[in-house]
Amino acid sequence: MQSNKSKSVIVSAELRPGLALLSETFYDHSNMWHGLTALVPLVSWHARRGCRPAPARWALFHHGEVRSGMSGWLMSLVEAATGAPVAVEEFGPAPVCFEEAVVSRRNLAGMSTERLLEAFDFIRCKARAKCGVADAPGAGNEATNLRVTILFRTGGRSFKDEAGVERVFRKECTRVAGPSCMLTVARSDNLTFCDQVRLLSRTDVFISAHGAQVTNQLFMDRNSSVMEFYPMGWRQRAAGGQFVYRWMASRAGMRHEGSWWDPAGDPCPDGNPDIFSCYKNRRIGMDEAAFTEFAAKVFTANKERKSLIPNLRNPMGWRQRAAGGQFVFRWMASRAGMRHEAHGGTPLATLALMIQTKRVGGTYMKASHGLLFVRATSPSSVSSGSPGTAPSILCTKRHGTMVATRSGEFAGPRALRYGD
């Protein structure tokens, strides 16, 4: 009896060939943030499969109900990450079988920190490649400029005085960086997917009101900064959900520098404290003194970090042509518990890739581009001793940060612990 029933189901079902990725979420696939958290595990799984075929189809479910599409932003991101068009399944009354299927129901839950960082690195790389970021004209000298982006919203959670907000941040950016300040103002609803990728790829400090557009932080270089702003009522009423972009920053390797909650505003007319019926989409005021202090802290820290980027950089062409192999020391840093702070790119093709191996106190060390990754129990240093090779090396404890200055000396771990 059981066997006959199983046979009848198979005979009457439609078989859909190829690999299907099934996403079940409590949220939805139309919001950038909610959709991203639902699909990152599937994209991560796809990335680890190497060169195997891309998924042939997607099946989306929200609380068990079928959804027939996702937002244009999310679709562009998934197409970039998988290298194939997104075909979202629709279902009729007949049962459906998939030739091969992978199901994700937990969003980001259960993914390790290392796995999350790898997934966001992969998505960032693929999105930049899709949008031609490497071939687009740069915004000056990215190794020294302080690149600040203000992304304004329209409607709910927009700033009441956008001109005033821009003036305050531009003034402080100029004070900290002088002519190296490059501040860009844009609106998320006026930008295509690739516009957003290009803009955030060249951003060191991302300033925005709380909202789905903050998801674009994933396109920034690792260790870039996010500054977030809220209307009145969110701090008191929005519970943990207001911190989703703080959590995302940590998972994507960014620095969430803090938040500003507007303390001023009228209470709900009917006394109802429900954030979603009253406070959610209020507009955000401005406190010039608070904004100036916030900006001074974040801009100064970014400028100091960028000044410590080593003068030894990847030769011209590596960023565009060297594929994943150029990131081996970034991966090594993660596995050794270190912070890989940056890669530079020089317009001169005359710098050689210098790799040295030394042994100090029984610990083997490998230095590349003047950066050392090692686990040691006590600080010690060695010098290469000859011009043209890797500069002096500082050996620090695990979780230390090592960055070469332009003079060839190394800054210790405390030099870059700002904001941790």
C-alpha positions in Angstrom: 0.0 0.0 0.0 2.8 2.4 1.0 4.8 1.5 -2.1 1.8 2.0 -4.5 1.1 5.5 -3.0 4.7 6.5 -3.4 4.7 5.3 -7.0 1.5 7.3 -7.8 3.1 10.5 -6.4 6.2 10.1 -8.6 4.2 9.3 -11.7 1.9 12.4 -11.3 4.6 14.8 -10.3 6.5 17.2 -12.6 10.3 16.7 -12.7 12.2 19.9 -13.1 15.8 19.3 -14.1 19.0 20.9 -12.8 20.0 22.2 -9.4 17.3 24.2 -7.5 18.1 26.4 -4.5 15.2 26.7 -2.0 15.0 29.6 0.4 12.5 29.6 3.3 12.5 32.8 5.4 10.5 34.5 8.1 11.1 37.8 6.3 10.8 38.3 2.5 12.9 38.6 -0.6 11.8 42.1 -1.6 13.7 44.0 1.1 17.5 44.3 0.4 18.6 43.3 3.9 16.0 40.6 4.6 16.6 39.0 1.2 20.3 39.1 1.6 20.3 37.3 4.9 18.1 34.6 3.4 20.3 34.0 0.3 23.8 34.4 1.7 24.0 30.8 3.0 23.0 29.5 -0.5 25.5 31.7 -2.2 28.1 30.6 0.2 27.3 27.0 -0.5 27.5 27.7 -4.3 30.9 29.4 -3.9 32.4 26.4 -2.1 31.4 24.1 -5.0 34.2 25.6 -7.2 33.5 25.3 -10.9 30.4 23.2 -10.8 27.3 24.4 -12.7 25.3 27.4 -11.4 21.8 26.8 -10.0 19.2 26.4 -12.8 16.3 27.6 -10.6 15.3 29.2 -7.3 12.3 28.5 -5.2 11.3 31.2 -2.6 9.1 30.7 0.4 7.9 33.2 3.1 6.4 31.5 6.1 5.7 28.5 3.9 4.0 30.5 1.2 5.4 30.6 -2.3 6.9 33.9 -3.5 7.3 34.5 -7.2 10.2 37.0 -7.2 12.8 39.0 -5.4 13.8 42.7 -5.6 15.8 43.9 -8.6 18.8 44.7 -6.4 18.8 41.3 -4.9 18.4 39.6 -8.3 21.4 41.5 -9.7 23.5 40.5 -6.7 22.6 36.8 -7.0 23.2 36.8 -10.7 26.6 38.4 -10.1 27.5 35.8 -7.4 26.3 32.7 -9.3 27.2 33.9 -12.8 23.7 32.8 -14.1 20.3 34.4 -14.6 17.9 34.0 -11.7 14.8 31.9 -12.6 12.3 32.0 -9.8 9.9 29.0 -9.8 6.2 29.2 -9.9 3.9 26.3 -8.9 0.5 25.0 -9.9 -1.7 22.4 -8.3 0.4 19.5 -9.4 3.3 18.3 -7.2 6.8 19.1 -8.3 10.1 17.2 -7.9 13.5 18.7 -8.4 16.4 16.7 -9.9 18.7 18.2 -7.3 17.9 20.7 -4.5 19.5 22.5 -1.6 17.3 24.0 1.1 18.1 26.9 3.5 15.8 27.8 6.4 18.0 29.5 8.9 19.2 32.7 7.2 22.6 33.5 8.7 22.2 31.5 11.8 24.7 28.7 12.2 27.3 30.3 9.8 30.7 30.7 11.5 32.4 34.1 11.5 35.0 32.8 9.1 32.4 31.4 6.8 30.5 34.7 6.8 33.6 36.7 6.0 34.4 34.4 3.2 30.8 34.6 1.8 30.7 38.4 1.9 34.2 38.6 0.4 33.0 36.4 -2.5 29.8 38.4 -3.0 31.7 41.7 -2.9 34.3 40.4 -5.5 31.6 39.1 -7.9 29.5 42.3 -7.6 32.5 44.5 -8.4 33.4 42.3 -11.3 29.9 42.4 -12.7 29.9 46.3 -12.5 33.4 46.8 -13.9 34.7 48.5 -10.7 38.3 47.6 -11.5 38.1 49.2 -15.0 36.2 52.4 -13.9 38.0 55.6 -13.3 39.1 56.0 -9.7 38.4 58.8 -7.3 41.9 60.1 -7.0 44.5 58.4 -4.8 42.5 55.9 -2.9 45.5 55.2 -0.6 45.5 58.7 0.9 42.1 60.3 0.2 39.4 60.2 2.8 36.4 59.1 0.8 33.0 59.8 2.5 29.6 58.9 1.1 26.3 60.3 2.5 23.4 58.2 1.2 20.1 60.1 1.7 16.7 58.5 1.8 13.4 59.9 0.5 10.3 59.8 2.8 10.4 57.9 6.1 13.7 58.2 8.1 15.0 60.9 5.9 16.9 63.9 7.3 14.8 67.0 7.9 17.8 69.3 6.9 19.8 67.5 4.3 21.8 70.6 3.3 22.7 71.1 7.0 23.8 67.5 7.4 26.0 67.7 4.2 27.5 71.0 5.4 28.5 69.6 8.8 30.1 66.4 7.4 31.8 68.2 4.5 33.3 70.8 6.9 34.7 68.1 9.3 36.0 66.0 6.4 37.9 69.0 5.0 39.3 69.9 8.4 40.6 66.3 8.9 41.8 65.5 5.4 42.2 68.9 3.7 42.3 68.6 -0.1 42.3 64.8 0.3 38.6 65.0 1.4 36.3 63.5 -1.2 32.7 63.7 0.0 29.9 62.3 -2.2 26.2 62.8 -1.7 23.7 60.5 -3.4 20.2 59.1 -3.0 19.6 55.4 -3.0 16.4 55.6 -5.0 18.3 57.3 -7.9 21.0 54.7 -8.3 21.1 51.5 -10.2 22.5 48.3 -8.7 25.9 48.9 -10.3 25.8 52.6 -9.4 25.6 51.5 -5.8 28.4 49.0 -6.2 30.7 51.5 -7.8 29.9 54.2 -5.2 30.4 52.1 -2.1 33.5 50.4 -3.6 35.2 53.7 -3.3 33.9 54.7 0.1 35.9 54.7 3.4 33.1 56.1 5.6 29.4 55.4 4.8 26.9 57.8 6.4 23.2 56.9 6.3 19.9 56.8 8.1 18.8 53.4 9.3 17.2 51.5 6.4 17.7 48.8 3.7 20.1 51.0 1.8 22.7 50.4 4.5 23.0 46.9 3.1 25.2 48.4 0.5 28.0 48.5 3.0 28.9 45.0 1.8 30.5 46.6 -1.3 33.1 48.6 0.7 36.6 47.4 1.3 37.1 45.5 4.5 37.7 47.6 7.6 35.7 50.6 6.2 33.3 52.5 8.5 29.6 52.9 8.9 27.8 55.7 10.7 24.1 55.2 11.3 21.2 57.6 12.3 17.7 57.0 13.7 14.6 59.0 14.3 13.2 59.6 17.8 11.7 56.5 19.4 13.8 53.8 17.9 16.3 53.6 20.8 13.5 53.0 23.3 11.0 51.0 21.2 12.7 49.1 18.3 14.4 46.4 20.4 17.2 44.3 18.9 16.1 44.7 15.3 17.6 48.2 15.1 21.1 46.7 15.3 20.9 44.5 12.2 23.4 46.7 10.3 25.8 46.7 13.2 25.7 42.9 13.1 26.1 43.0 9.3 29.1 45.2 9.6 30.8 42.6 11.9 29.9 39.8 9.6 31.2 41.6 6.5 34.4 42.8 8.0 33.4 46.4 8.4 33.5 48.8 11.4 30.2 50.0 12.7 31.4 53.2 14.4 28.2 53.8 16.3 24.7 55.3 16.0 23.0 58.6 16.7 19.4 58.5 17.9 17.4 61.7 17.6 16.3 62.7 21.1 13.8 65.3 20.0 10.3 65.0 18.6 6.7 64.9 19.6 5.2 61.8 21.3 2.7 59.6 19.5 -0.6 61.5 19.2 -2.6 58.7 20.8 0.0 57.7 23.3 0.7 54.4 21.5 4.4 53.5 21.9 4.3 50.9 19.0 7.3 51.7 16.9 5.8 50.4 13.7 2.6 52.5 13.9 4.2 55.7 15.2 7.9 56.1 15.3 9.2 53.9 12.5 9.2 56.3 9.6 9.6 59.7 11.3 12.2 62.0 9.9 15.6 62.7 11.6 16.6 66.0 13.0 20.2 67.4 13.4 22.5 68.3 16.3 25.4 70.1 14.8 27.7 69.7 17.8 26.9 65.9 18.1 27.4 65.3 14.4 30.7 67.2 14.4 32.0 65.2 17.3 30.9 61.9 15.8 32.5 62.8 12.4 35.7 64.0 14.0 36.2 60.7 15.8 35.5 58.5 12.7 37.2 60.6 10.1 40.4 61.1 12.1 40.6 57.3 12.8 40.2 56.5 9.1 42.8 59.0 8.1 45.2 57.6 10.6 44.6 54.1 9.4 45.1 55.0 5.8 48.4 56.8 6.6 49.7 53.5 7.9 49.1 51.6 4.7 52.6 50.3 3.5 54.3 51.9 0.5 54.9 48.4 -0.8 52.0 47.6 -3.0 50.8 45.0 -5.5 52.2 45.7 -9.0 50.0 47.2 -11.6 47.5 44.7 -13.2 47.2 42.3 -10.2 43.9 43.7 -9.1 42.4 43.1 -12.6 44.2 39.9 -13.7 45.5 37.9 -10.8 42.1 36.4 -9.8 41.8 34.8 -6.3 45.5 34.0 -5.9 46.3 37.6 -5.0 44.3 37.2 -1.8 46.3 34.3 -0.3 47.8 36.5 2.4 44.4 38.0 3.3 43.1 34.5 3.8 46.2 33.6 5.8 45.7 36.6 8.0 42.2 35.4 8.8 43.3 31.9 9.6 46.2 33.1 11.8 43.9 35.4 13.7 45.3 38.6 12.3 43.8 41.7 10.6 44.7 42.1 6.9 44.1 45.8 6.7 44.5 46.7 3.0 46.0 46.1 -0.4 47.5 49.0 -2.4 47.9 49.2 -6.1 50.7 51.1 -7.7 50.6 52.6 -11.2 54.2 51.4 -11.7 55.0 47.9 -12.7 58.5 47.9 -11.2 57.8 46.7 -7.7 58.6 43.0 -7.2 56.6 40.7 -5.0 58.9 40.2 -2.0 58.4 37.2 0.2 60.7 36.3 3.0 60.7 33.5 5.6 62.5 33.9 8.9 62.5 32.1 12.2 62.3 34.0 15.5 62.0 32.2 18.8 61.1 28.9 17.2 58.2 30.4 15.2 58.3 30.5 11.4 57.2 33.7 9.9 56.3 34.7 6.3 56.3 38.3 5.3 54.8 39.6 2.1 54.5 43.2 1.0 55.9 44.2 4.3 53.1 42.4 6.3 53.8 39.6 8.7 51.4 36.9 9.8 52.5 34.8 12.8 51.5 33.5 16.2 54.1 34.4 18.8 54.0 34.5 22.6 56.1 37.6 23.1 57.0 40.6 20.9 60.3 40.5 19.1 61.6 41.9 15.9 64.0 41.1 13.1 65.3 43.2 10.3 65.8 42.2 6.7 69.0 44.2 6.7 69.2 45.0 3.0 67.6 47.6 0.8 64.9 46.4 -1.6 63.7 43.6 0.6 60.9 43.4 3.1 61.2 46.1 5.8 61.7 45.5 9.5 59.3 43.0 11.0 57.4 43.2 14.2 56.2 39.9 15.7 53.0 40.4 17.8 50.6 38.2 19.7 47.6 36.7 18.0 44.8 39.2 17.0 47.4 41.9 16.7 47.4 44.3 13.8 50.6 44.8 11.8 50.9 47.7 9.3 54.0 49.1 7.7 54.5 52.9 7.7 56.0 54.7 4.7 59.4 54.7 6.5 59.4 51.0 6.5 58.9 50.7 10.3 56.0 48.7 11.8 53.2 50.0 14.0 52.4 47.7 16.9 49.0 46.2 17.6 47.8 49.1 19.8 48.3 51.6 16.9 45.2 50.3 15.1 43.0 49.1 18.0 40.9 52.3 17.7 37.2 51.5 17.8 37.5 47.9 18.7 
